[in-house]
């Protein structure tokens, strides 16, 4: 029976490319694995897959009785509903330890870097497995995406080193230009519904028994949101009620200005203001230099909750 490799719900480029790259590595090591995904492909990831000639991983939302490898997450709130009925063989991740539990020992590659594909690249090196040219190009794009072309505070020397080495394998000279091309695609917010935008890169977290949802949209020009904020707030409120969430936050991140507009819908607005030492005006505030949900948002929320 095959083992499935997949990332978190509402998958981003790191989780999709990571499922493909980790599955390829595991197969080269003699295992029988299949890359899969829990949700739809976003425009940026579609661009990456098309550019390098790869098919999207198979869509699968139930994993009961299956053996699995997880990549880019280890939170139950970002898992399939029946994850407790699956056998987790290993986790590759660059986030904090989550609340998932296993019945036995497992393989763990967890490192404080900017992207899960950086860790997969290190795994290829460790096992001395050659990375195909096109796969290297996709892994490069995943790292550029997660590190916001090295502008994110989560970016490390290990990420930039991996990018340079992957660019050599993929024969891509100006990989920063590739990253900007990718972010221009990512900045297309006019062709999606407002619900799709809020959910494009959205994660739920369990904080002190409360369900907190945090989404992020990264663009090259924040003005694209000027005429749609009321509709975004409306969809955030709907999703809050549908998911019985305590709070929904949406980060509108401008990669050129290097900061984020934070939109807030919450049962306890004062907790959000206290977490970031801010005062919200019309349920929003500009956060200069804030570009990372993982490093600059989640830890401060968890302290409050």
Residue pairs with C-beta under 8 A, 6 or more apart in sequence:
1 32
1 66
1 67
2 32
2 33
2 34
3 26
3 31
3 32
3 33
3 34
3 66
3 67
3 68
3 69
3 89
4 33
4 34
4 35
4 36
4 60
4 63
4 66
4 67
4 68
4 69
5 19
5 22
5 23
5 26
5 33
5 34
5 35
5 36
5 68
5 69
5 71
6 15
6 19
6 35
6 36
6 37
6 38
6 57
6 60
6 63
6 68
6 69
6 70
6 71
7 14
7 15
7 16
7 18
7 19
7 37
7 38
7 70
7 71
7 72
7 73
7 116
8 15
8 38
8 72
8 73
8 75
8 78
8 79
8 203
9 38
9 39
9 78
9 79
9 80
9 203
9 204
10 38
10 39
10 40
10 199
10 200
10 201
10 202
10 203
11 37
11 38
11 39
11 40
11 41
11 42
11 45
12 42
12 44
12 45
12 72
12 145
12 146
12 201
13 42
13 44
13 45
13 48
13 141
13 142
13 145
13 146
14 72
14 115
14 116
14 117
14 142
14 143
14 145
14 146
15 37
15 71
15 72
15 73
15 116
16 37
16 41
16 45
16 49
16 56
16 57
17 45
17 48
17 117
17 138
17 139
17 141
17 142
18 71
18 72
18 92
18 116
18 117
18 120
18 142
19 35
19 36
19 37
19 57
19 71
20 35
20 54
20 57
20 135
20 138
21 117
21 120
21 131
21 135
21 138
21 139
22 33
22 35
22 69
22 71
22 92
22 120
22 123
23 33
23 34
23 35
23 57
23 69
24 132
24 135
25 120
25 123
25 124
25 127
25 129
26 33
26 69
27 33
28 127
28 129
29 127
29 129
33 69
34 57
34 58
35 57
35 58
36 57
36 58
36 59
36 60
37 56
37 57
37 58
37 59
37 60
38 59
38 60
38 61
38 80
39 59
41 49
41 56
42 186
42 200
42 201
43 185
43 186
43 188
43 191
43 192
44 145
44 182
44 183
44 185
44 186
45 56
46 56
47 182
47 185
48 138
48 141
48 142
48 182
49 55
49 56
49 138
51 137
51 141
52 134
52 135
52 137
52 138
52 141
53 134
54 134
54 135
54 138
61 80
61 81
62 80
62 81
62 82
63 80
63 82
63 83
63 85
63 86
64 82
64 85
64 86
65 85
65 86
66 86
66 87
67 86
67 87
67 89
68 86
68 87
68 88
68 89
69 88
69 89
69 90
69 91
69 92
69 107
70 79
70 88
70 90
70 91
70 92
70 93
70 100
71 91
71 92
71 93
71 116
71 120
72 92
72 93
72 94
72 95
72 116
73 79
73 93
73 95
73 98
73 203
74 91
74 93
74 95
74 97
74 98
74 99
74 100
74 110
75 95
75 98
75 99
75 100
75 203
75 204
75 205
75 206
76 83
76 98
76 99
76 100
76 206
77 203
77 204
77 205
77 206
77 211
78 98
78 203
78 204
79 100
80 86
83 100
84 101
87 102
87 103
87 104
88 100
88 102
88 106
89 106
89 107
90 106
90 107
90 108
90 109
91 100
91 106
91 107
91 108
91 109
91 110
92 109
92 110
92 116
92 119
92 120
92 123
93 109
93 110
93 116
93 119
94 110
94 111
94 112
94 113
94 114
94 115
94 116
94 118
94 119
94 154
94 294
95 294
96 294
96 298
97 110
99 206
109 119
109 122
109 123
110 119
111 118
111 119
111 122
111 158
112 156
113 119
113 154
113 156
113 158
113 159
114 143
114 146
114 147
114 152
114 154
114 155
114 156
114 159
115 142
115 143
115 145
115 146
115 147
115 159
116 142
116 146
117 139
117 142
117 143
117 146
117 162
118 143
118 156
118 158
118 159
118 162
120 139
121 131
121 139
121 162
121 165
121 166
122 158
122 162
124 130
124 131
131 139
131 166
131 169
133 169
133 170
133 171
134 170
136 166
136 167
136 169
136 170
137 166
137 170
137 172
139 162
139 166
140 163
140 166
140 167
140 170
140 172
140 175
140 178
141 178
141 179
141 182
143 159
143 162
143 163
143 166
144 150
144 163
144 175
144 176
144 178
144 179
144 182
145 179
145 182
145 183
145 186
146 152
146 154
147 154
147 155
147 159
148 155
148 183
148 218
148 253
148 255
148 291
149 176
149 179
149 180
149 183
149 255
150 159
150 160
150 163
151 255
151 258
151 291
152 291
152 292
152 295
153 289
153 291
153 292
153 295
153 296
154 292
154 294
154 295
163 175
167 173
167 175
172 178
180 220
183 218
183 219
183 220
183 255
184 220
186 218
186 219
187 218
187 219
187 220
187 221
187 224
189 197
189 217
189 219
189 224
189 225
189 228
190 224
192 200
194 228
194 231
194 232
194 234
194 235
195 235
195 238
195 239
197 217
197 232
197 235
198 215
198 232
198 235
198 236
198 239
198 248
198 250
199 215
199 239
200 215
200 217
201 215
201 216
201 217
201 218
202 213
202 214
202 215
202 216
203 213
203 214
203 215
203 293
204 211
204 212
204 213
204 243
204 245
205 211
205 212
205 213
205 214
205 298
205 301
205 302
206 212
207 301
207 302
207 304
207 305
208 302
208 305
210 246
210 247
210 305
211 243
211 244
211 245
211 246
212 245
212 246
212 247
212 248
212 249
212 301
212 305
213 239
213 240
213 243
213 245
213 247
213 248
213 249
214 248
214 249
214 250
214 251
214 293
214 297
214 298
214 301
215 248
215 249
215 250
215 251
216 250
216 251
216 253
216 260
216 293
217 225
217 250
217 251
217 252
217 253
218 253
218 255
219 225
219 252
219 253
219 254
219 255
220 254
220 255
220 256
221 254
221 256
222 252
222 254
222 257
222 261
225 232
225 252
225 261
229 263
229 284
232 250
232 263
233 263
233 265
233 283
236 248
236 250
236 263
236 265
237 248
237 265
239 245
239 248
240 247
240 248
240 265
246 266
246 267
246 268
247 264
247 265
247 266
247 267
247 268
247 271
247 272
247 301
248 264
248 265
248 266
249 262
249 263
249 264
249 265
249 266
249 272
249 297
249 301
250 262
250 263
251 260
251 261
251 262
251 263
251 290
251 293
251 297
252 260
252 261
252 262
252 263
253 259
253 260
253 290
253 291
254 260
254 261
255 291
258 288
258 289
258 291
259 286
259 287
259 288
259 289
259 290
259 291
260 286
260 287
260 290
260 291
261 284
261 285
261 286
261 287
262 276
262 278
262 284
262 285
262 286
262 287
262 290
263 283
263 284
264 272
264 280
264 283
264 284
264 285
265 283
266 272
269 280
269 283
271 304
271 305
272 278
272 280
272 301
272 304
273 279
273 280
274 304
275 300
275 301
275 303
275 304
276 285
276 287
276 300
278 285
278 287
279 285
287 296
290 296
290 297
